[in-house]
Amino acid sequence: MKSEFAFKIFLVTTCLFIVYLYAFLVFSFYVPYVDLILFFGFIWAFVKAREGEKSIYRRITLCGTVLLVILYFFIMHDFWRGM
């Protein structure tokens, strides 16, 4: 049950991440506190998935969270450095 809840958190955070990247890359629209919300959302999903039972939801959430956080830091690194 916890794995499914973590997966839902992961999906919501991923949707926000995609919308935010679209706004950032297409319109050059940067909102500082959205970074913090996304970061906490990914951390929360990761922690809940670690506590959950072993299932496909858990594997998708854990692997997807790690990949998206690495991708996010890779994309935003140059922007943060220039601030």
mmCIF file of the N, C-alpha and C atoms, coordinates in Angstrom:
data_MODEL
# 
_entry.id   MODEL 
# 
loop_
_atom_site.group_PDB 
_atom_site.id 
_atom_site.type_symbol 
_atom_site.label_atom_id 
_atom_site.label_alt_id 
_atom_site.label_comp_id 
_atom_site.label_asym_id 
_atom_site.label_entity_id 
_atom_site.label_seq_id 
_atom_site.pdbx_PDB_ins_code 
_atom_site.Cartn_x 
_atom_site.Cartn_y 
_atom_site.Cartn_z 
_atom_site.occupancy 
_atom_site.B_iso_or_equiv 
_atom_site.pdbx_formal_charge 
_atom_site.auth_seq_id 
_atom_site.auth_comp_id 
_atom_site.auth_asym_id 
_atom_site.auth_atom_id 
_atom_site.pdbx_PDB_model_num 
ATOM 1   N N  . MET A 1 1  ? 0.816  -1.201 0.000   1.00 0.00 ? 1  MET A N  1 
ATOM 2   C CA . MET A 1 1  ? 0.000  0.000  0.000   1.00 0.00 ? 1  MET A CA 1 
ATOM 3   C C  . MET A 1 1  ? 0.861  1.266  0.000   1.00 0.00 ? 1  MET A C  1 
ATOM 4   N N  . LYS A 1 2  ? 1.956  1.254  0.777   1.00 0.00 ? 2  LYS A N  1 
ATOM 5   C CA . LYS A 1 2  ? 2.826  2.423  0.801   1.00 0.00 ? 2  LYS A CA 1 
ATOM 6   C C  . LYS A 1 2  ? 3.515  2.629  -0.539  1.00 0.00 ? 2  LYS A C  1 
ATOM 7   N N  . SER A 1 3  ? 3.793  1.540  -1.231  1.00 0.00 ? 3  SER A N  1 
ATOM 8   C CA . SER A 1 3  ? 4.449  1.662  -2.532  1.00 0.00 ? 3  SER A CA 1 
ATOM 9   C C  . SER A 1 3  ? 3.536  2.345  -3.543  1.00 0.00 ? 3  SER A C  1 
ATOM 10  N N  . GLU A 1 4  ? 2.252  2.042  -3.483  1.00 0.00 ? 4  GLU A N  1 
ATOM 11  C CA . GLU A 1 4  ? 1.309  2.688  -4.397  1.00 0.00 ? 4  GLU A CA 1 
ATOM 12  C C  . GLU A 1 4  ? 1.167  4.176  -4.080  1.00 0.00 ? 4  GLU A C  1 
ATOM 13  N N  . PHE A 1 5  ? 1.155  4.516  -2.792  1.00 0.00 ? 5  PHE A N  1 
ATOM 14  C CA . PHE A 1 5  ? 1.091  5.927  -2.395  1.00 0.00 ? 5  PHE A CA 1 
ATOM 15  C C  . PHE A 1 5  ? 2.349  6.666  -2.853  1.00 0.00 ? 5  PHE A C  1 
ATOM 16  N N  . ALA A 1 6  ? 3.501  6.038  -2.678  1.00 0.00 ? 6  ALA A N  1 
ATOM 17  C CA . ALA A 1 6  ? 4.760  6.638  -3.134  1.00 0.00 ? 6  ALA A CA 1 
ATOM 18  C C  . ALA A 1 6  ? 4.753  6.817  -4.647  1.00 0.00 ? 6  ALA A C  1 
ATOM 19  N N  . PHE A 1 7  ? 4.177  5.859  -5.356  1.00 0.00 ? 7  PHE A N  1 
ATOM 20  C CA . PHE A 1 7  ? 4.096  5.957  -6.811  1.00 0.00 ? 7  PHE A CA 1 
ATOM 21  C C  . PHE A 1 7  ? 3.212  7.132  -7.229  1.00 0.00 ? 7  PHE A C  1 
ATOM 22  N N  . LYS A 1 8  ? 2.120  7.360  -6.499  1.00 0.00 ? 8  LYS A N  1 
ATOM 23  C CA . LYS A 1 8  ? 1.246  8.501  -6.802  1.00 0.00 ? 8  LYS A CA 1 
ATOM 24  C C  . LYS A 1 8  ? 1.971  9.824  -6.559  1.00 0.00 ? 8  LYS A C  1 
ATOM 25  N N  . ILE A 1 9  ? 2.720  9.906  -5.470  1.00 0.00 ? 9  ILE A N  1 
ATOM 26  C CA . ILE A 1 9  ? 3.521  11.102 -5.201  1.00 0.00 ? 9  ILE A CA 1 
ATOM 27  C C  . ILE A 1 9  ? 4.531  11.305 -6.322  1.00 0.00 ? 9  ILE A C  1 
ATOM 28  N N  . PHE A 1 10 ? 5.154  10.220 -6.739  1.00 0.00 ? 10 PHE A N  1 
ATOM 29  C CA . PHE A 1 10 ? 6.138  10.275 -7.821  1.00 0.00 ? 10 PHE A CA 1 
ATOM 30  C C  . PHE A 1 10 ? 5.495  10.776 -9.115  1.00 0.00 ? 10 PHE A C  1 
ATOM 31  N N  . LEU A 1 11 ? 4.311  10.291 -9.444  1.00 0.00 ? 11 LEU A N  1 
ATOM 32  C CA . LEU A 1 11 ? 3.633  10.728 -10.666 1.00 0.00 ? 11 LEU A CA 1 
ATOM 33  C C  . LEU A 1 11 ? 3.272  12.212 -10.625 1.00 0.00 ? 11 LEU A C  1 
ATOM 34  N N  . VAL A 1 12 ? 2.763  12.673 -9.500  1.00 0.00 ? 12 VAL A N  1 
ATOM 35  C CA . VAL A 1 12 ? 2.406  14.088 -9.369  1.00 0.00 ? 12 VAL A CA 1 
ATOM 36  C C  . VAL A 1 12 ? 3.656  14.960 -9.486  1.00 0.00 ? 12 VAL A C  1 
ATOM 37  N N  . THR A 1 13 ? 4.721  14.559 -8.800  1.00 0.00 ? 13 THR A N  1 
ATOM 38  C CA . THR A 1 13 ? 5.965  15.326 -8.855  1.00 0.00 ? 13 THR A CA 1 
ATOM 39  C C  . THR A 1 13 ? 6.560  15.305 -10.254 1.00 0.00 ? 13 THR A C  1 
ATOM 40  N N  . THR A 1 14 ? 6.470  14.180 -10.936 1.00 0.00 ? 14 THR A N  1 
ATOM 41  C CA . THR A 1 14 ? 6.986  14.087 -12.300 1.00 0.00 ? 14 THR A CA 1 
ATOM 42  C C  . THR A 1 14 ? 6.191  14.986 -13.246 1.00 0.00 ? 14 THR A C  1 
ATOM 43  N N  . CYS A 1 15 ? 4.878  15.035 -13.088 1.00 0.00 ? 15 CYS A N  1 
ATOM 44  C CA . CYS A 1 15 ? 4.061  15.930 -13.923 1.00 0.00 ? 15 CYS A CA 1 
ATOM 45  C C  . CYS A 1 15 ? 4.433  17.392 -13.679 1.00 0.00 ? 15 CYS A C  1 
ATOM 46  N N  . LEU A 1 16 ? 4.609  17.771 -12.421 1.00 0.00 ? 16 LEU A N  1 
ATOM 47  C CA . LEU A 1 16 ? 5.045  19.133 -12.114 1.00 0.00 ? 16 LEU A CA 1 
ATOM 48  C C  . LEU A 1 16 ? 6.424  19.413 -12.702 1.00 0.00 ? 16 LEU A C  1 
ATOM 49  N N  . PHE A 1 17 ? 7.292  18.423 -12.649 1.00 0.00 ? 17 PHE A N  1 
ATOM 50  C CA . PHE A 1 17 ? 8.643  18.547 -13.203 1.00 0.00 ? 17 PHE A CA 1 
ATOM 51  C C  . PHE A 1 17 ? 8.595  18.796 -14.708 1.00 0.00 ? 17 PHE A C  1 
ATOM 52  N N  . ILE A 1 18 ? 7.760  18.065 -15.412 1.00 0.00 ? 18 ILE A N  1 
ATOM 53  C CA . ILE A 1 18 ? 7.650  18.222 -16.866 1.00 0.00 ? 18 ILE A CA 1 
ATOM 54  C C  . ILE A 1 18 ? 7.086  19.597 -17.223 1.00 0.00 ? 18 ILE A C  1 
ATOM 55  N N  . VAL A 1 19 ? 6.060  20.035 -16.514 1.00 0.00 ? 19 VAL A N  1 
ATOM 56  C CA . VAL A 1 19 ? 5.480  21.358 -16.768 1.00 0.00 ? 19 VAL A CA 1 
ATOM 57  C C  . VAL A 1 19 ? 6.505  22.450 -16.471 1.00 0.00 ? 19 VAL A C  1 
ATOM 58  N N  . TYR A 1 20 ? 7.228  22.296 -15.372 1.00 0.00 ? 20 TYR A N  1 
ATOM 59  C CA . TYR A 1 20 ? 8.237  23.287 -14.993 1.00 0.00 ? 20 TYR A CA 1 
ATOM 60  C C  . TYR A 1 20 ? 9.374  23.337 -16.007 1.00 0.00 ? 20 TYR A C  1 
ATOM 61  N N  . LEU A 1 21 ? 9.842  22.178 -16.474 1.00 0.00 ? 21 LEU A N  1 
ATOM 62  C CA . LEU A 1 21 ? 10.900 22.169 -17.484 1.00 0.00 ? 21 LEU A CA 1 
ATOM 63  C C  . LEU A 1 21 ? 10.428 22.804 -18.786 1.00 0.00 ? 21 LEU A C  1 
ATOM 64  N N  . TYR A 1 22 ? 9.197  22.544 -19.162 1.00 0.00 ? 22 TYR A N  1 
ATOM 65  C CA . TYR A 1 22 ? 8.645  23.164 -20.369 1.00 0.00 ? 22 TYR A CA 1 
ATOM 66  C C  . TYR A 1 22 ? 8.634  24.688 -20.230 1.00 0.00 ? 22 TYR A C  1 
ATOM 67  N N  . ALA A 1 23 ? 8.144  25.173 -19.092 1.00 0.00 ? 23 ALA A N  1 
ATOM 68  C CA . ALA A 1 23 ? 8.098  26.622 -18.876 1.00 0.00 ? 23 ALA A CA 1 
ATOM 69  C C  . ALA A 1 23 ? 9.499  27.211 -18.819 1.00 0.00 ? 23 ALA A C  1 
ATOM 70  N N  . PHE A 1 24 ? 10.427 26.484 -18.229 1.00 0.00 ? 24 PHE A N  1 
ATOM 71  C CA . PHE A 1 24 ? 11.792 26.986 -18.108 1.00 0.00 ? 24 PHE A CA 1 
ATOM 72  C C  . PHE A 1 24 ? 12.507 27.001 -19.456 1.00 0.00 ? 24 PHE A C  1 
ATOM 73  N N  . LEU A 1 25 ? 12.416 25.913 -20.199 1.00 0.00 ? 25 LEU A N  1 
ATOM 74  C CA . LEU A 1 25 ? 13.169 25.806 -21.445 1.00 0.00 ? 25 LEU A CA 1 
ATOM 75  C C  . LEU A 1 25 ? 12.546 26.600 -22.592 1.00 0.00 ? 25 LEU A C  1 
ATOM 76  N N  . VAL A 1 26 ? 11.229 26.657 -22.662 1.00 0.00 ? 26 VAL A N  1 
ATOM 77  C CA . VAL A 1 26 ? 10.574 27.346 -23.774 1.00 0.00 ? 26 VAL A CA 1 
ATOM 78  C C  . VAL A 1 26 ? 10.438 28.848 -23.501 1.00 0.00 ? 26 VAL A C  1 
ATOM 79  N N  . PHE A 1 27 ? 10.021 29.200 -22.294 1.00 0.00 ? 27 PHE A N  1 
ATOM 80  C CA . PHE A 1 27 ? 9.743  30.601 -21.988 1.00 0.00 ? 27 PHE A CA 1 
ATOM 81  C C  . PHE A 1 27 ? 10.813 31.262 -21.123 1.00 0.00 ? 27 PHE A C  1 
ATOM 82  N N  . SER A 1 28 ? 11.851 30.526 -20.730 1.00 0.00 ? 28 SER A N  1 
ATOM 83  C CA . SER A 1 28 ? 12.889 31.029 -19.812 1.00 0.00 ? 28 SER A CA 1 
ATOM 84  C C  . SER A 1 28 ? 12.254 31.584 -18.540 1.00 0.00 ? 28 SER A C  1 
ATOM 85  N N  . PHE A 1 29 ? 11.283 30.863 -18.022 1.00 0.00 ? 29 PHE A N  1 
ATOM 86  C CA . PHE A 1 29 ? 10.533 31.272 -16.839 1.00 0.00 ? 29 PHE A CA 1 
ATOM 87  C C  . PHE A 1 29 ? 11.025 30.455 -15.651 1.00 0.00 ? 29 PHE A C  1 
ATOM 88  N N  . TYR A 1 30 ? 11.743 31.098 -14.739 1.00 0.00 ? 30 TYR A N  1 
ATOM 89  C CA . TYR A 1 30 ? 12.318 30.408 -13.583 1.00 0.00 ? 30 TYR A CA 1 
ATOM 90  C C  . TYR A 1 30 ? 11.645 30.895 -12.308 1.00 0.00 ? 30 TYR A C  1 
ATOM 91  N N  . VAL A 1 31 ? 11.171 29.962 -11.496 1.00 0.00 ? 31 VAL A N  1 
ATOM 92  C CA . VAL A 1 31 ? 10.565 30.278 -10.208 1.00 0.00 ? 31 VAL A CA 1 
ATOM 93  C C  . VAL A 1 31 ? 11.369 29.541 -9.139  1.00 0.00 ? 31 VAL A C  1 
ATOM 94  N N  . PRO A 1 32 ? 12.050 30.266 -8.247  1.00 0.00 ? 32 PRO A N  1 
ATOM 95  C CA . PRO A 1 32 ? 12.971 29.618 -7.307  1.00 0.00 ? 32 PRO A CA 1 
ATOM 96  C C  . PRO A 1 32 ? 12.324 28.595 -6.381  1.00 0.00 ? 32 PRO A C  1 
ATOM 97  N N  . TYR A 1 33 ? 11.144 28.861 -5.861  1.00 0.00 ? 33 TYR A N  1 
ATOM 98  C CA . TYR A 1 33 ? 10.566 27.961 -4.873  1.00 0.00 ? 33 TYR A CA 1 
ATOM 99  C C  . TYR A 1 33 ? 10.008 26.679 -5.477  1.00 0.00 ? 33 TYR A C  1 
ATOM 100 N N  . VAL A 1 34 ? 9.806  26.650 -6.772  1.00 0.00 ? 34 VAL A N  1 
ATOM 101 C CA . VAL A 1 34 ? 9.364  25.417 -7.423  1.00 0.00 ? 34 VAL A CA 1 
ATOM 102 C C  . VAL A 1 34 ? 10.478 24.375 -7.344  1.00 0.00 ? 34 VAL A C  1 
ATOM 103 N N  . ASP A 1 35 ? 11.727 24.811 -7.413  1.00 0.00 ? 35 ASP A N  1 
ATOM 104 C CA . ASP A 1 35 ? 12.855 23.892 -7.233  1.00 0.00 ? 35 ASP A CA 1 
ATOM 105 C C  . ASP A 1 35 ? 12.751 23.162 -5.904  1.00 0.00 ? 35 ASP A C  1 
ATOM 106 N N  . LEU A 1 36 ? 12.471 23.924 -4.865  1.00 0.00 ? 36 LEU A N  1 
ATOM 107 C CA . LEU A 1 36 ? 12.376 23.351 -3.529  1.00 0.00 ? 36 LEU A CA 1 
ATOM 108 C C  . LEU A 1 36 ? 11.202 22.383 -3.418  1.00 0.00 ? 36 LEU A C  1 
ATOM 109 N N  . ILE A 1 37 ? 10.067 22.741 -3.982  1.00 0.00 ? 37 ILE A N  1 
ATOM 110 C CA . ILE A 1 37 ? 8.890  21.870 -3.946  1.00 0.00 ? 37 ILE A CA 1 
ATOM 111 C C  . ILE A 1 37 ? 9.158  20.567 -4.696  1.00 0.00 ? 37 ILE A C  1 
ATOM 112 N N  . LEU A 1 38 ? 9.768  20.663 -5.874  1.00 0.00 ? 38 LEU A N  1 
ATOM 113 C CA . LEU A 1 38 ? 10.099 19.460 -6.638  1.00 0.00 ? 38 LEU A CA 1 
ATOM 114 C C  . LEU A 1 38 ? 11.092 18.585 -5.887  1.00 0.00 ? 38 LEU A C  1 
ATOM 115 N N  . PHE A 1 39 ? 12.098 19.203 -5.299  1.00 0.00 ? 39 PHE A N  1 
ATOM 116 C CA . PHE A 1 39 ? 13.109 18.439 -4.567  1.00 0.00 ? 39 PHE A CA 1 
ATOM 117 C C  . PHE A 1 39 ? 12.477 17.690 -3.398  1.00 0.00 ? 39 PHE A C  1 
ATOM 118 N N  . PHE A 1 40 ? 11.634 18.363 -2.612  1.00 0.00 ? 40 PHE A N  1 
ATOM 119 C CA . PHE A 1 40 ? 10.968 17.695 -1.495  1.00 0.00 ? 40 PHE A CA 1 
ATOM 120 C C  . PHE A 1 40 ? 9.998  16.619 -1.974  1.00 0.00 ? 40 PHE A C  1 
ATOM 121 N N  . GLY A 1 41 ? 9.335  16.852 -3.094  1.00 0.00 ? 41 GLY A N  1 
ATOM 122 C CA . GLY A 1 41 ? 8.434  15.837 -3.641  1.00 0.00 ? 41 GLY A CA 1 
ATOM 123 C C  . GLY A 1 41 ? 9.175  14.572 -4.038  1.00 0.00 ? 41 GLY A C  1 
ATOM 124 N N  . PHE A 1 42 ? 10.320 14.734 -4.707  1.00 0.00 ? 42 PHE A N  1 
ATOM 125 C CA . PHE A 1 42 ? 11.107 13.566 -5.094  1.00 0.00 ? 42 PHE A CA 1 
ATOM 126 C C  . PHE A 1 42 ? 11.679 12.840 -3.872  1.00 0.00 ? 42 PHE A C  1 
ATOM 127 N N  . ILE A 1 43 ? 12.157 13.589 -2.882  1.00 0.00 ? 43 ILE A N  1 
ATOM 128 C CA . ILE A 1 43 ? 12.690 12.969 -1.664  1.00 0.00 ? 43 ILE A CA 1 
ATOM 129 C C  . ILE A 1 43 ? 11.586 12.223 -0.925  1.00 0.00 ? 43 ILE A C  1 
ATOM 130 N N  . TRP A 1 44 ? 10.412 12.829 -0.809  1.00 0.00 ? 44 TRP A N  1 
ATOM 131 C CA . TRP A 1 44 ? 9.282  12.203 -0.119  1.00 0.00 ? 44 TRP A CA 1 
ATOM 132 C C  . TRP A 1 44 ? 8.877  10.909 -0.816  1.00 0.00 ? 44 TRP A C  1 
ATOM 133 N N  . ALA A 1 45 ? 8.781  10.930 -2.136  1.00 0.00 ? 45 ALA A N  1 
ATOM 134 C CA . ALA A 1 45 ? 8.425  9.721  -2.884  1.00 0.00 ? 45 ALA A CA 1 
ATOM 135 C C  . ALA A 1 45 ? 9.477  8.637  -2.692  1.00 0.00 ? 45 ALA A C  1 
ATOM 136 N N  . PHE A 1 46 ? 10.748 9.019  -2.698  1.00 0.00 ? 46 PHE A N  1 
ATOM 137 C CA . PHE A 1 46 ? 11.826 8.047  -2.534  1.00 0.00 ? 46 PHE A CA 1 
ATOM 138 C C  . PHE A 1 46 ? 11.779 7.400  -1.151  1.00 0.00 ? 46 PHE A C  1 
ATOM 139 N N  . VAL A 1 47 ? 11.585 8.203  -0.115  1.00 0.00 ? 47 VAL A N  1 
ATOM 140 C CA . VAL A 1 47 ? 11.541 7.672  1.255   1.00 0.00 ? 47 VAL A CA 1 
ATOM 141 C C  . VAL A 1 47 ? 10.332 6.766  1.444   1.00 0.00 ? 47 VAL A C  1 
ATOM 142 N N  . LYS A 1 48 ? 9.176  7.180  0.952   1.00 0.00 ? 48 LYS A N  1 
ATOM 143 C CA . LYS A 1 48 ? 7.977  6.342  1.078   1.00 0.00 ? 48 LYS A CA 1 
ATOM 144 C C  . LYS A 1 48 ? 8.134  5.030  0.313   1.00 0.00 ? 48 LYS A C  1 
ATOM 145 N N  . ALA A 1 49 ? 8.781  5.072  -0.836  1.00 0.00 ? 49 ALA A N  1 
ATOM 146 C CA . ALA A 1 49 ? 8.982  3.845  -1.615  1.00 0.00 ? 49 ALA A CA 1 
ATOM 147 C C  . ALA A 1 49 ? 9.937  2.900  -0.898  1.00 0.00 ? 49 ALA A C  1 
ATOM 148 N N  . ARG A 1 50 ? 10.939 3.438  -0.239  1.00 0.00 ? 50 ARG A N  1 
ATOM 149 C CA . ARG A 1 50 ? 11.874 2.579  0.503   1.00 0.00 ? 50 ARG A CA 1 
ATOM 150 C C  . ARG A 1 50 ? 11.175 1.864  1.653   1.00 0.00 ? 50 ARG A C  1 
ATOM 151 N N  . GLU A 1 51 ? 10.195 2.526  2.269   1.00 0.00 ? 51 GLU A N  1 
ATOM 152 C CA . GLU A 1 51 ? 9.455  1.926  3.380   1.00 0.00 ? 51 GLU A CA 1 
ATOM 153 C C  . GLU A 1 51 ? 8.420  0.909  2.910   1.00 0.00 ? 51 GLU A C  1 
ATOM 154 N N  . GLY A 1 52 ? 8.042  0.966  1.652   1.00 0.00 ? 52 GLY A N  1 
ATOM 155 C CA . GLY A 1 52 ? 6.958  0.136  1.127   1.00 0.00 ? 52 GLY A CA 1 
ATOM 156 C C  . GLY A 1 52 ? 7.361  -1.294 0.847   1.00 0.00 ? 52 GLY A C  1 
ATOM 157 N N  . GLU A 1 53 ? 6.349  -2.092 0.538   1.00 0.00 ? 53 GLU A N  1 
ATOM 158 C CA . GLU A 1 53 ? 6.568  -3.497 0.209   1.00 0.00 ? 53 GLU A CA 1 
ATOM 159 C C  . GLU A 1 53 ? 7.169  -3.614 -1.187  1.00 0.00 ? 53 GLU A C  1 
ATOM 160 N N  . LYS A 1 54 ? 7.812  -4.716 -1.445  1.00 0.00 ? 54 LYS A N  1 
ATOM 161 C CA . LYS A 1 54 ? 8.452  -4.925 -2.746  1.00 0.00 ? 54 LYS A CA 1 
ATOM 162 C C  . LYS A 1 54 ? 7.382  -5.167 -3.806  1.00 0.00 ? 54 LYS A C  1 
ATOM 163 N N  . SER A 1 55 ? 7.377  -4.299 -4.793  1.00 0.00 ? 55 SER A N  1 
ATOM 164 C CA . SER A 1 55 ? 6.437  -4.429 -5.908  1.00 0.00 ? 55 SER A CA 1 
ATOM 165 C C  . SER A 1 55 ? 6.988  -3.638 -7.089  1.00 0.00 ? 55 SER A C  1 
ATOM 166 N N  . ILE A 1 56 ? 6.286  -3.702 -8.187  1.00 0.00 ? 56 ILE A N  1 
ATOM 167 C CA . ILE A 1 56 ? 6.713  -2.970 -9.381  1.00 0.00 ? 56 ILE A CA 1 
ATOM 168 C C  . ILE A 1 56 ? 6.612  -1.464 -9.150  1.00 0.00 ? 56 ILE A C  1 
ATOM 169 N N  . TYR A 1 57 ? 5.630  -1.022 -8.344  1.00 0.00 ? 57 TYR A N  1 
ATOM 170 C CA . TYR A 1 57 ? 5.501  0.401  -8.032  1.00 0.00 ? 57 TYR A CA 1 
ATOM 171 C C  . TYR A 1 57 ? 6.742  0.905  -7.314  1.00 0.00 ? 57 TYR A C  1 
ATOM 172 N N  . ARG A 1 58 ? 7.258  0.100  -6.407  1.00 0.00 ? 58 ARG A N  1 
ATOM 173 C CA . ARG A 1 58 ? 8.450  0.490  -5.642  1.00 0.00 ? 58 ARG A CA 1 
ATOM 174 C C  . ARG A 1 58 ? 9.654  0.631  -6.557  1.00 0.00 ? 58 ARG A C  1 
ATOM 175 N N  . ARG A 1 59 ? 9.854  -0.323 -7.448  1.00 0.00 ? 59 ARG A N  1 
ATOM 176 C CA . ARG A 1 59 ? 11.012 -0.267 -8.351  1.00 0.00 ? 59 ARG A CA 1 
ATOM 177 C C  . ARG A 1 59 ? 10.932 0.923  -9.294  1.00 0.00 ? 59 ARG A C  1 
ATOM 178 N N  . ILE A 1 60 ? 9.748  1.174  -9.840  1.00 0.00 ? 60 ILE A N  1 
ATOM 179 C CA . ILE A 1 60 ? 9.579  2.315  -10.747 1.00 0.00 ? 60 ILE A CA 1 
ATOM 180 C C  . ILE A 1 60 ? 9.835  3.626  -10.008 1.00 0.00 ? 60 ILE A C  1 
ATOM 181 N N  . THR A 1 61 ? 9.299  3.733  -8.797  1.00 0.00 ? 61 THR A N  1 
ATOM 182 C CA . THR A 1 61 ? 9.458  4.963  -8.025  1.00 0.00 ? 61 THR A CA 1 
ATOM 183 C C  . THR A 1 61 ? 10.913 5.199  -7.648  1.00 0.00 ? 61 THR A C  1 
ATOM 184 N N  . LEU A 1 62 ? 11.594 4.171  -7.156  1.00 0.00 ? 62 LEU A N  1 
ATOM 185 C CA . LEU A 1 62 ? 12.989 4.341  -6.745  1.00 0.00 ? 62 LEU A CA 1 
ATOM 186 C C  . LEU A 1 62 ? 13.886 4.680  -7.930  1.00 0.00 ? 62 LEU A C  1 
ATOM 187 N N  . CYS A 1 63 ? 13.797 3.901  -8.979  1.00 0.00 ? 63 CYS A N  1 
ATOM 188 C CA . CYS A 1 63 ? 14.655 4.136  -10.157 1.00 0.00 ? 63 CYS A CA 1 
ATOM 189 C C  . CYS A 1 63 ? 14.299 5.443  -10.857 1.00 0.00 ? 63 CYS A C  1 
ATOM 190 N N  . GLY A 1 64 ? 13.020 5.707  -11.006 1.00 0.00 ? 64 GLY A N  1 
ATOM 191 C CA . GLY A 1 64 ? 12.586 6.931  -11.670 1.00 0.00 ? 64 GLY A CA 1 
ATOM 192 C C  . GLY A 1 64 ? 12.978 8.181  -10.909 1.00 0.00 ? 64 GLY A C  1 
ATOM 193 N N  . THR A 1 65 ? 12.879 8.131  -9.587  1.00 0.00 ? 65 THR A N  1 
ATOM 194 C CA . THR A 1 65 ? 13.266 9.282  -8.777  1.00 0.00 ? 65 THR A CA 1 
ATOM 195 C C  . THR A 1 65 ? 14.747 9.580  -8.926  1.00 0.00 ? 65 THR A C  1 
ATOM 196 N N  . VAL A 1 66 ? 15.565 8.560  -8.851  1.00 0.00 ? 66 VAL A N  1 
ATOM 197 C CA . VAL A 1 66 ? 17.011 8.756  -8.991  1.00 0.00 ? 66 VAL A CA 1 
ATOM 198 C C  . VAL A 1 66 ? 17.342 9.324  -10.371 1.00 0.00 ? 66 VAL A C  1 
ATOM 199 N N  . LEU A 1 67 ? 16.765 8.760  -11.413 1.00 0.00 ? 67 LEU A N  1 
ATOM 200 C CA . LEU A 1 67 ? 17.046 9.243  -12.767 1.00 0.00 ? 67 LEU A CA 1 
ATOM 201 C C  . LEU A 1 67 ? 16.583 10.685 -12.985 1.00 0.00 ? 67 LEU A C  1 
ATOM 202 N N  . LEU A 1 68 ? 15.390 11.015 -12.502 1.00 0.00 ? 68 LEU A N  1 
ATOM 203 C CA . LEU A 1 68 ? 14.881 12.369 -12.703 1.00 0.00 ? 68 LEU A CA 1 
ATOM 204 C C  . LEU A 1 68 ? 15.652 13.410 -11.895 1.00 0.00 ? 68 LEU A C  1 
ATOM 205 N N  . VAL A 1 69 ? 16.079 13.058 -10.692 1.00 0.00 ? 69 VAL A N  1 
ATOM 206 C CA . VAL A 1 69 ? 16.867 14.007 -9.899  1.00 0.00 ? 69 VAL A CA 1 
ATOM 207 C C  . VAL A 1 69 ? 18.224 14.248 -10.558 1.00 0.00 ? 69 VAL A C  1 
ATOM 208 N N  . ILE A 1 70 ? 18.860 13.199 -11.065 1.00 0.00 ? 70 ILE A N  1 
ATOM 209 C CA . ILE A 1 70 ? 20.131 13.370 -11.782 1.00 0.00 ? 70 ILE A CA 1 
ATOM 210 C C  . ILE A 1 70 ? 19.923 14.227 -13.029 1.00 0.00 ? 70 ILE A C  1 
ATOM 211 N N  . LEU A 1 71 ? 18.878 13.951 -13.787 1.00 0.00 ? 71 LEU A N  1 
ATOM 212 C CA . LEU A 1 71 ? 18.569 14.744 -14.977 1.00 0.00 ? 71 LEU A CA 1 
ATOM 213 C C  . LEU A 1 71 ? 18.301 16.202 -14.615 1.00 0.00 ? 71 LEU A C  1 
ATOM 214 N N  . TYR A 1 72 ? 17.551 16.421 -13.555 1.00 0.00 ? 72 TYR A N  1 
ATOM 215 C CA . TYR A 1 72 ? 17.222 17.775 -13.122 1.00 0.00 ? 72 TYR A CA 1 
ATOM 216 C C  . TYR A 1 72 ? 18.477 18.553 -12.735 1.00 0.00 ? 72 TYR A C  1 
ATOM 217 N N  . PHE A 1 73 ? 19.355 17.933 -11.944 1.00 0.00 ? 73 PHE A N  1 
ATOM 218 C CA . PHE A 1 73 ? 20.588 18.616 -11.564 1.00 0.00 ? 73 PHE A CA 1 
ATOM 219 C C  . PHE A 1 73 ? 21.478 18.869 -12.774 1.00 0.00 ? 73 PHE A C  1 
ATOM 220 N N  . PHE A 1 74 ? 21.499 17.963 -13.711 1.00 0.00 ? 74 PHE A N  1 
ATOM 221 C CA . PHE A 1 74 ? 22.296 18.141 -14.924 1.00 0.00 ? 74 PHE A CA 1 
ATOM 222 C C  . PHE A 1 74 ? 21.783 19.317 -15.755 1.00 0.00 ? 74 PHE A C  1 
ATOM 223 N N  . ILE A 1 75 ? 20.469 19.431 -15.905 1.00 0.00 ? 75 ILE A N  1 
ATOM 224 C CA . ILE A 1 75 ? 19.882 20.512 -16.698 1.00 0.00 ? 75 ILE A CA 1 
ATOM 225 C C  . ILE A 1 75 ? 20.028 21.865 -16.001 1.00 0.00 ? 75 ILE A C  1 
ATOM 226 N N  . MET A 1 76 ? 19.801 21.900 -14.699 1.00 0.00 ? 76 MET A N  1 
ATOM 227 C CA . MET A 1 76 ? 19.768 23.170 -13.985 1.00 0.00 ? 76 MET A CA 1 
ATOM 228 C C  . MET A 1 76 ? 21.132 23.631 -13.481 1.00 0.00 ? 76 MET A C  1 
ATOM 229 N N  . HIS A 1 77 ? 22.160 22.807 -13.593 1.00 0.00 ? 77 HIS A N  1 
ATOM 230 C CA . HIS A 1 77 ? 23.461 23.146 -13.027 1.00 0.00 ? 77 HIS A CA 1 
ATOM 231 C C  . HIS A 1 77 ? 24.016 24.453 -13.591 1.00 0.00 ? 77 HIS A C  1 
ATOM 232 N N  . ASP A 1 78 ? 23.984 24.617 -14.882 1.00 0.00 ? 78 ASP A N  1 
ATOM 233 C CA . ASP A 1 78 ? 24.518 25.836 -15.491 1.00 0.00 ? 78 ASP A CA 1 
ATOM 234 C C  . ASP A 1 78 ? 23.717 27.069 -15.089 1.00 0.00 ? 78 ASP A C  1 
ATOM 235 N N  . PHE A 1 79 ? 22.420 26.912 -14.974 1.00 0.00 ? 79 PHE A N  1 
ATOM 236 C CA . PHE A 1 79 ? 21.591 28.051 -14.582 1.00 0.00 ? 79 PHE A CA 1 
ATOM 237 C C  . PHE A 1 79 ? 21.890 28.463 -13.145 1.00 0.00 ? 79 PHE A C  1 
ATOM 238 N N  . TRP A 1 80 ? 21.988 27.492 -12.235 1.00 0.00 ? 80 TRP A N  1 
ATOM 239 C CA . TRP A 1 80 ? 22.269 27.799 -10.840 1.00 0.00 ? 80 TRP A CA 1 
ATOM 240 C C  . TRP A 1 80 ? 23.654 28.423 -10.683 1.00 0.00 ? 80 TRP A C  1 
ATOM 241 N N  . ARG A 1 81 ? 24.602 27.967 -11.478 1.00 0.00 ? 81 ARG A N  1 
ATOM 242 C CA . ARG A 1 81 ? 25.956 28.497 -11.401 1.00 0.00 ? 81 ARG A CA 1 
ATOM 243 C C  . ARG A 1 81 ? 25.998 29.954 -11.848 1.00 0.00 ? 81 ARG A C  1 
ATOM 244 N N  . GLY A 1 82 ? 25.149 30.319 -12.767 1.00 0.00 ? 82 GLY A N  1 
ATOM 245 C CA . GLY A 1 82 ? 25.126 31.684 -13.270 1.00 0.00 ? 82 GLY A CA 1 
ATOM 246 C C  . GLY A 1 82 ? 24.373 32.661 -12.395 1.00 0.00 ? 82 GLY A C  1 
ATOM 247 N N  . MET A 1 83 ? 23.683 32.179 -11.384 1.00 0.00 ? 83 MET A N  1 
ATOM 248 C CA . MET A 1 83 ? 22.879 33.064 -10.526 1.00 0.00 ? 83 MET A CA 1 
ATOM 249 C C  . MET A 1 83 ? 23.746 33.895 -9.623  1.00 0.00 ? 83 MET A C  1 
# 
